[in-house]
Amino acid sequence: MSLKIGAIAQRLGTTVRTLRFYEENGLVHPGRTPGGTRLYTEADEARFAALLGLARLGFSLQQLSELAGLRGSSQTGDEASRAVASRLREMDAELEQRARAIDEQRQDIARAMALVKRCHGCQQRPTPESCDQCPVSVGVQDIAVLNVVWDEAGSR
């Protein structure tokens, strides 16, 4: 069964340009008709989906290319399996590190939400002068995400 790239893009929630980018970088190799039209298979769609999933998790094109080339650059199944296992361990460790960072950021956001909700109903203009005098703002500088918005309120 051959698929059109536009249909694959739509099903995967991406653009044709993104899929072509992966193809141009040698990560997907569709078949072609005698006239040169690309023919995408369900296996190509699955490969695109995997690439997109990994890219959305922050893996670079270089990392994806290296992963994709491991089996082809190996002389034996043993060599390939060891190289793939090693790379997968590295990827897992990278994801674990990102997961910890996400958890920390979510905790910071939760602290920010708790503080910001205490401001619901406040009738004061949100300026450094008025907010700095409010007991609600005690410790605001210790909440990282609030450092993005807190000092800017008076400059708008």
MOJOTA-V256310 format. One record per pair of residues at least 24 apart in sequence whose ideal C-beta (glycine too) atoms are under 10 Angstrom apart, sorted by the first residue. I is the first residue (numbers start at 1). J is the second residue. D is the distance in whole Angstrom. If there is no record, write none. Layout:
i=I j=J d=D
i=I j=J d=D
This chain:
i=1 j=39 d=10
i=1 j=40 d=9
i=1 j=41 d=7
i=1 j=42 d=6
i=1 j=45 d=10
i=2 j=30 d=9
i=2 j=31 d=8
i=2 j=33 d=9
i=2 j=37 d=9
i=2 j=38 d=9
i=2 j=39 d=4
i=2 j=40 d=6
i=2 j=41 d=7
i=2 j=42 d=9
i=2 j=44 d=9
i=3 j=30 d=9
i=3 j=38 d=10
i=3 j=39 d=8
i=3 j=40 d=5
i=3 j=41 d=7
i=3 j=42 d=7
i=3 j=44 d=7
i=3 j=45 d=6
i=4 j=37 d=10
i=4 j=38 d=9
i=4 j=39 d=9
i=4 j=40 d=7
i=5 j=30 d=8
i=5 j=38 d=7
i=5 j=39 d=10
i=5 j=40 d=6
i=5 j=44 d=9
i=5 j=45 d=10
i=5 j=48 d=9
i=7 j=40 d=9
i=7 j=45 d=9
i=8 j=40 d=6
i=8 j=42 d=10
i=8 j=44 d=7
i=8 j=45 d=5
i=8 j=48 d=6
i=8 j=49 d=9
i=9 j=45 d=10
i=9 j=48 d=8
i=9 j=52 d=10
i=11 j=45 d=7
i=11 j=48 d=9
i=11 j=49 d=9
i=12 j=45 d=7
i=12 j=48 d=6
i=12 j=49 d=6
i=12 j=51 d=10
i=12 j=52 d=6
i=12 j=53 d=9
i=13 j=49 d=10
i=13 j=52 d=8
i=13 j=56 d=10
i=14 j=48 d=8
i=14 j=49 d=9
i=14 j=51 d=10
i=14 j=52 d=6
i=14 j=55 d=10
i=14 j=56 d=9
i=18 j=48 d=9
i=18 j=51 d=9
i=18 j=52 d=7
i=18 j=55 d=9
i=19 j=44 d=9
i=19 j=45 d=9
i=19 j=48 d=6
i=19 j=51 d=9
i=19 j=52 d=9
i=21 j=51 d=10
i=21 j=55 d=10
i=21 j=61 d=8
i=22 j=47 d=8
i=22 j=48 d=7
i=22 j=51 d=5
i=22 j=52 d=8
i=22 j=55 d=9
i=22 j=61 d=8
i=22 j=64 d=8
i=22 j=65 d=10
i=22 j=68 d=10
i=23 j=48 d=9
i=25 j=51 d=10
i=25 j=61 d=6
i=25 j=62 d=10
i=25 j=64 d=8
i=25 j=65 d=6
i=25 j=68 d=9
i=26 j=65 d=7
i=26 j=68 d=8
i=26 j=69 d=8
i=27 j=51 d=6
i=27 j=61 d=8
i=27 j=64 d=6
i=27 j=65 d=7
i=27 j=67 d=9
i=27 j=68 d=5
i=27 j=69 d=9
i=28 j=68 d=9
i=54 j=91 d=8
i=54 j=95 d=10
i=57 j=91 d=9
i=57 j=94 d=9
i=57 j=95 d=7
i=57 j=98 d=7
i=58 j=94 d=8
i=58 j=95 d=8
i=58 j=98 d=6
i=59 j=91 d=7
i=59 j=94 d=8
i=59 j=95 d=9
i=63 j=87 d=8
i=63 j=90 d=9
i=63 j=91 d=8
i=63 j=94 d=9
i=66 j=90 d=10
i=67 j=91 d=8
i=104 j=144 d=9
i=105 j=144 d=8
i=105 j=145 d=8
i=107 j=143 d=10
i=108 j=142 d=9
i=108 j=143 d=6
i=108 j=144 d=5
i=108 j=145 d=5
i=108 j=146 d=9
i=108 j=147 d=10
i=109 j=143 d=9
i=109 j=144 d=9
i=109 j=145 d=6
i=109 j=146 d=10
i=110 j=143 d=10
i=110 j=145 d=10
i=111 j=139 d=9
i=111 j=140 d=10
i=111 j=142 d=8
i=111 j=143 d=5
i=111 j=144 d=9
i=111 j=145 d=8
i=111 j=146 d=8
i=112 j=140 d=9
i=112 j=143 d=5
i=112 j=144 d=8
i=112 j=145 d=5
i=112 j=146 d=5
i=112 j=147 d=10
i=112 j=148 d=10
i=112 j=149 d=9
i=112 j=150 d=10
i=113 j=143 d=10
i=113 j=145 d=9
i=114 j=143 d=9
i=115 j=139 d=8
i=115 j=140 d=6
i=115 j=142 d=10
i=115 j=143 d=6
i=115 j=146 d=7
i=115 j=150 d=10
i=116 j=140 d=10
i=116 j=143 d=9
i=116 j=145 d=10
i=116 j=146 d=8
i=116 j=149 d=9
i=116 j=150 d=10
i=125 j=153 d=8
i=125 j=154 d=9
i=126 j=150 d=9
i=126 j=152 d=10
i=126 j=153 d=4
i=126 j=154 d=8
i=126 j=156 d=9
i=127 j=153 d=6
i=127 j=154 d=4
i=127 j=155 d=9
i=127 j=156 d=10
i=128 j=152 d=10
i=128 j=153 d=7
i=128 j=154 d=5
i=128 j=155 d=9
i=129 j=154 d=7
i=130 j=154 d=9
